[in-house]
Amino acid sequence: MNCATNKHLSFVGWLGVLAGAFFVGLIAYYFAFAGEQSEQARAFLMQRMAWIVFLLPAIGLTAITLLRVRFFQGTEGTGIPQTIASLQIEDEYQKENLLSPKILFGKILLTTVALFSGASMGREGPTVQAAACIMFYLRKLVAIPHHLAQRGLIIAGGAAGIAAAFNAPLAGIVFSIEEIGRTFDKRNLSVLIATVLVACCVCIGLFGNYWFYGDVYIQKVSNVDWALVPLVAICMGLLGGVFSHFIVRVYPQVMRVMFRRPILVPMLIGLSIGFLGWLSSGQTLGTGFLEAQGMLMHSEQSDWYYAPLRLVATALTLLSGIPGGLFDPSLSAGAGFGQWIANMAHQFEWGAGVDQKLIMMVAMACFFAGVVQSPVTAVIIMVEMTNNVHATLPMLAGALIAFAISKRICTCSIYVALASSYFSESSGVVGRRDPRMD
């Protein structure tokens, strides 16, 4: 390891960091491009051979599981738990088991297959782990101060992964502190900001300057809207907490069974995801981005069953252990729940003036805060993805309520709980690469 004793990053070190950030931006762009192409391919098949679309999850999940177990252990799940775990692990070999070039290649390959399979997943988690792999590898190429080599580069990579995936630089920085690093070291700040800046600029240069969902216009928050915020927050906090608690409790058990049945289990999960896709006419397949964007930008009305089916499909995808993120599908489910609550309010005279878009944004932030238990990130990412600051206070109030309720149900954040399987407090590090498959 090329680790400098100097506390300051040299000029060559800075060049290495900026180059790493550039590649992080390229990875984020690739995942976004792959996600877009997968949506187009699925729409094409739905018009011609729809039955294939509903079988693809079973085929894709089975293939991914076989490849993962045989060649790419450490790429399972969203990738954020591995990034968090790597910050707690001091042993160099164990860190590399989670953030090596092999893991980077496997994460990119398997996430691509997962996107085209139609599983209910996002791309931000894989982007985070891939970005952490790139930044962590820099310590072998240039002289890096010890505090950056051990933590700073990993946190910067995680921040840049979130920021570039959603064109949300502030959300990336906040999430890296609130959830990934869970502490703040001012010595890492300049590298953190520079990495986020360069990665986002790369994506803007390739995509153009854009808002993730679009420019969502909300003029004024009325008293009726404010009155609905606590109701939305309580419902979303309960749902998010139950969802996280279920995943944390059931995931290790599914992984143990999958280790003994690496073909049967993912095939059954994939068939279940395909069946849900058939029930929803394909709406629950894929990331959920188009559905959420349609509701927010074009006032498209989702079916009443969309949000619960999306939630079940996302839970099944997470339990399968395939590489894939949680942000996109959870935000999409939150939009569906928010639209349903707003439509219910419209049935009453007092609720005729409820702003449906505002309630959807509040529900998205609240459900995300309930699932991930990162309320500040939830609010900032929604503001940056919609270019709407008028909803900031209602979302913040709702997210804090949802977070408090979720914390009572699932005492540990879903990412931290899953990360704990990679190390133990007593022994420091779990010896095997994939401890959840024991």
N, C-alpha and C positions, 0 to 999 in steps of 0.2 A: 504494500500500500504506500503510495506516494503522498505521505501526510506531512505537511510543514509544521514546524514548531512555532513559526511566526503567527501572531494572532490576526494579521492582516492578509488579505488576499492580494497576491501579486498581479501584475499586468497580464502575464500569461494565464494566471488562474482566472482572471476576469474574462479573458477571451474564451477559455474553456467553458465557463459558466454560460456565457452568451451563446456559444455554439450549441451547448446542450439544450438551452431554452429554445433555440431555433428548431431543433429536431423534435422537441416536445410539441411545438406548434404544428409541425408536419404530421405527427402522430394523431393529434386532435383533428386535424383536417381530414386525414385518411379515414378515421372512424366516422366522422360526419358524412363523408362521401359514401362510405360503405353503407351507412344507415339509410341514406337517401336512395341509393341504388337498390337496396333490399326492398324498400317500400314500393318502388316502381316495378320491380320484378314480381312482387306479390300481387300488385294490382293487375299486371298483365296476365298472370296465371289465373287469378280469380275470374277473369272474363272468358277464359278458354278451357282451363282444366282445374276447376276449383277443388276437386277432390285431392289433387296433389298438394295443394296449400295446407290442407288439414292433416296430411300425413307427414309433411316435412318436419314438424317439431319432433316426432318420434324418431325419424331417421337422423336428424341433426343432433339431437341430444345423445343418442346412442353412440354415434361416431365421435362426438366430442368427449364423452366419458371414457371411451376406450383409448383415445389418444392422450387424454389428460392423465389417466392412471398409469399408462405405459411410459409416456415420455415427458409429460409436463406437470408433474406434481408441484403444487405451489401456485398454479394459475387459477385455482378454483374460486368461484364466487366473484364478488364485485372487485376485489383487489384492494379496497380500502383497508380491510382488517389486516392484510399482510403488510401494508405500508405502516399502519399503526404499530403492529407487532415488531417490525424491524427497528423502530425507535427504542423499544424496550430491551432488545436483544443486544448483548455486548459482543458475543462471539462472532468473529468475522465470517466463519464458514456458514453459520446459521443465517446470518444476514444475506449472504449470497444465495442461499437456497430460496429466498423470497424475492430477491431483487437482482438476479443475474441476467446476462444477455440471453441465455436460454429461456428464462421466464419471459423476457420481453418478446422474443420471437413467438413463443407459445401463446402468450396473451393476445398478440395481434392476430395470429392464425385462428385460434379457437373463437375469439370474439367475432371475427368475420363470419365464420361458419354459423355461429349462434344468431347473428343478425339476419342472415338469409334463411335460417330455419324457421323464423317467425315466433321465437320465444318472446315472452313479455319481459323485456329487459332494456336498459339504457346503455350508454357508452361511456358515462362519466367515470365509473369505477375502474374499468379497464384502462382508461386514459390516465387515471391517477397512478395506478401501479406501473404502467409503462413509463410514465414520466419519472417516477421515483427510480426506476431501473436505470434510465438514461443518466439522471443526475448523480446517482450513487456511483456509477461506473467512472465518472470523471476523476475520482480520487486516484485512479490507476494511471491516468494520463497526464495530469498536471499536479503541481504541489498545492495542496489544500490544507488550510488550518484545521486543527483537530476538531474544533467544535462544529465546523462545517462538514467535515468528512463523516462525523458520527450522526449528526442530526440535521444540520442546516440544509444540506443539499436535498435530503429526502423530503423535508417539509416544503422546501421551495418547489420541488418536483410535484408534490401533491397539490400545492396551491395552483401551480401553472396548469396542471391537468384539469382541474375544475374550471379555472378561469377561461382556458382556451376552448374547452368543450362547450361552454354556454356563452362565450363572449361576455363574461361577467367577472372582471378582474377583482373588484372589491369582494365579491362573494368567495372567490378562490382564496384570497388572503385571509378572510375571516374564518372560513372553514378549516384552513390549515392550522389556525390557532385554536379555534373552538373545539374541533373534533380530532384532527390528526395528531398535532403536537401536544395539545391540551395544556401547554405552557408557552410563555412568550420570552424569547431571548433576543434582546435588542441587537446583539452582535450579528444575528442572521437576517436582520430586516432589509438591508440594502440588497443582498443576494436574492431574498424572497421577492422583493418588488421588481428587481431587474428581470428575474426569470419570468414572472407573470407578465410583465410588460412586453418582452420580446415574443413570448409564446402567443399572446393575444394579437400582437401586430402581424405575426405570420398568418394567423387565421383571417384577420381583416384584409390583409393583402391578397389572399387567395379567394375569399368569399365576398369581399366588399364589406363596408361598414353596415352592420345590421343589428336588429334586436332579435333575440332568439325566437320568441313567439310573434313579434311584431309590435307596432306602436299601439298599445291598448289605451283607448281614451276614456277617462272617467272625469267628469267635470266637478262634481260635488258629492260629498258624503252626507247623506241626509240623516235625520234622527232615527228614521225607521231602519236604515242600513246599520246604524250603530247598535240599535236594539237587537238586531239579529246576530251581531258578532259573537256575544257570549254563547248563544245556542250553537252556532257553527263550531266554535272553538271546543266546546264540551263534546259534541258529537265526533269531531275529527280527532280530538285527543284520545277519546275512548277507543275509536277504531284503530288509530295509529299505535297506541299502547298494546292493544290485544294482538295486532298484527306482529309487532316486534317480539312480544313475549312468546307467541306461537313459534316464530322462526327460531328464536334462540333455544327454545326447549326441544323442538322437533328435529332441527337440522343435524345435530350430532348422531341421532338415532338413524336418520335416513342415510347418512354417510356410512355408518357401520354396515347397514344392510346392503348398500350399494357396493361396498368393497367385496362382499360375498357374491353379489349378483350384478356385475357391472354392465350387463346387457338388458336383463329383464326390468330392473328398476327404472333406468332412464327411458326405456321404451314405453313403460306404463305411464310415466309422468308426461312424456311427449304426446302420447295418445290422449291423455286427459287435457293437455293444453290445446291440442287440435280439436277435441270435442267442444271445448269452450269457445274456440274460434268459430266452429260450425254453428253453435247456438247463437252467437252474436253476429253472424254473417261476416266474420273476419275482423270485426272491430277490436277484439282483444289480442290479436296477433301483432307482433312488432313492438316498437318502442312506446307507442301511445302519443307520440309528438303530434302527428297530424290531427288526431281526434281532439287533443287539448287546444291546438291552434285554431281548429275550426270553431270550437265553442267560444274561444276568447275573441277571435278576430272577426268571425263571420256570423256569430250568433247562431251557429248550427245547434240543433236540439238533439242531444243524444238520447237513446232509449233508456228507460228507467233501470234496466238491468245492466247497462254498460259498466258503471262504476264497480258494483259488487263482483261482476265476472272478471273485470280487469284486475281487481284485488286478488281474487283466487288464482288467476293465471300467473300473476307476479309471484305469489307465494309458492306455487308449484315450480316456477322457474328458479327461484332462489334455492329451494330444497333440492333441486337437481344437481346443484354444485357447478353448473356450467359458468364460464366467465360471462359476466354481464352486470350492468349497473342497476341501481334502484331509483335514481332520481327521476328519470323520464316517466316510467310507469306509475310511480306514486303521485307525481304531480298531475298526471292525466286522470288518475282515479279521483284525486281531490277535486279536479275541475268538474268531473261528472257528479260527484256528491254535492258540490256547491250549486251546480245548476239545478239539481233536483230540489234542494232546499229553497232556492229562490223561486222556482216554479210553484212549490207548495205555498209559499207566502203570497204569491200572486192570486191564489184562489180566494183570499180574504180581502175585504175592502181596505183594511188598514195596511195591507202589504202591496197594494197596487203600484206604489212608487218605488219598490225595492229595485235597486240597480243590480241586475243579474251578473254583469261582468265583475262588479266589485265583490259580490258574495262568492263568486267562483275564485277570485284571486285570494280572498281571505281563507276559503276552504283549502285551496292548494297550499298556502303557507302553513296553515294549521295542521293539515294532514302530514305534510312533510316534517314539520316540527315534532309531531307525535311519533312518527316512525323513526326518524334519525336522531331526535332529541338535540337538534342544533337550531334553536329558534331564531337567533340573530342571522345565521346563514340563510334560513328559510325566507326571511323578510327581504334581505338584501338581494338574494338571487332572483326573487320575483320582481323586485323593482328594476333590476338591471335587464331582465329578460323581456319586460313589457314597456320600459321607458315611462313608467307611471309612478310619480311620487305622491299623488293624492291619496293612494291607498296605503301609504306607509304606516300611519298610526293605527288604523283598524287592523291591518295585518300583524303589526307588532303586538298589539293588545291580545289579539286572538292567539298568536303563536305562543305567547307566554302562558296563557291559560291552558292551551293544548299540551305544551311541554310539561307543565305541572301535573296535569292529569295523567299523561303518559308515564311520567316518572313514578307515579304511584303503582302503576300496573307492571311496568317493566323497569326495574330499578337500575339496570345498566343499559347504556346505549347499545343498540344492535351491533354497531361496528366494533365497539370495545369488547362486547361479549364474545363475538366471533373471533376477534384478535387474540383473546385469552387462550384459545386452544393451541396457539403456536408457542406459548411459553408458560411457565408456572412460577409462582412466586418463590416456592421453596428451592427448586433446583435451578432456576434461572431460565433454562431453555429446554423445551421438549426435544428429545433426541431425534425423532423421525421427522421426515419432511412433511408428511401429511398426517398429523396426529389424529385428525378427526375420522380417519378411515381405519383406526385400530379395531 
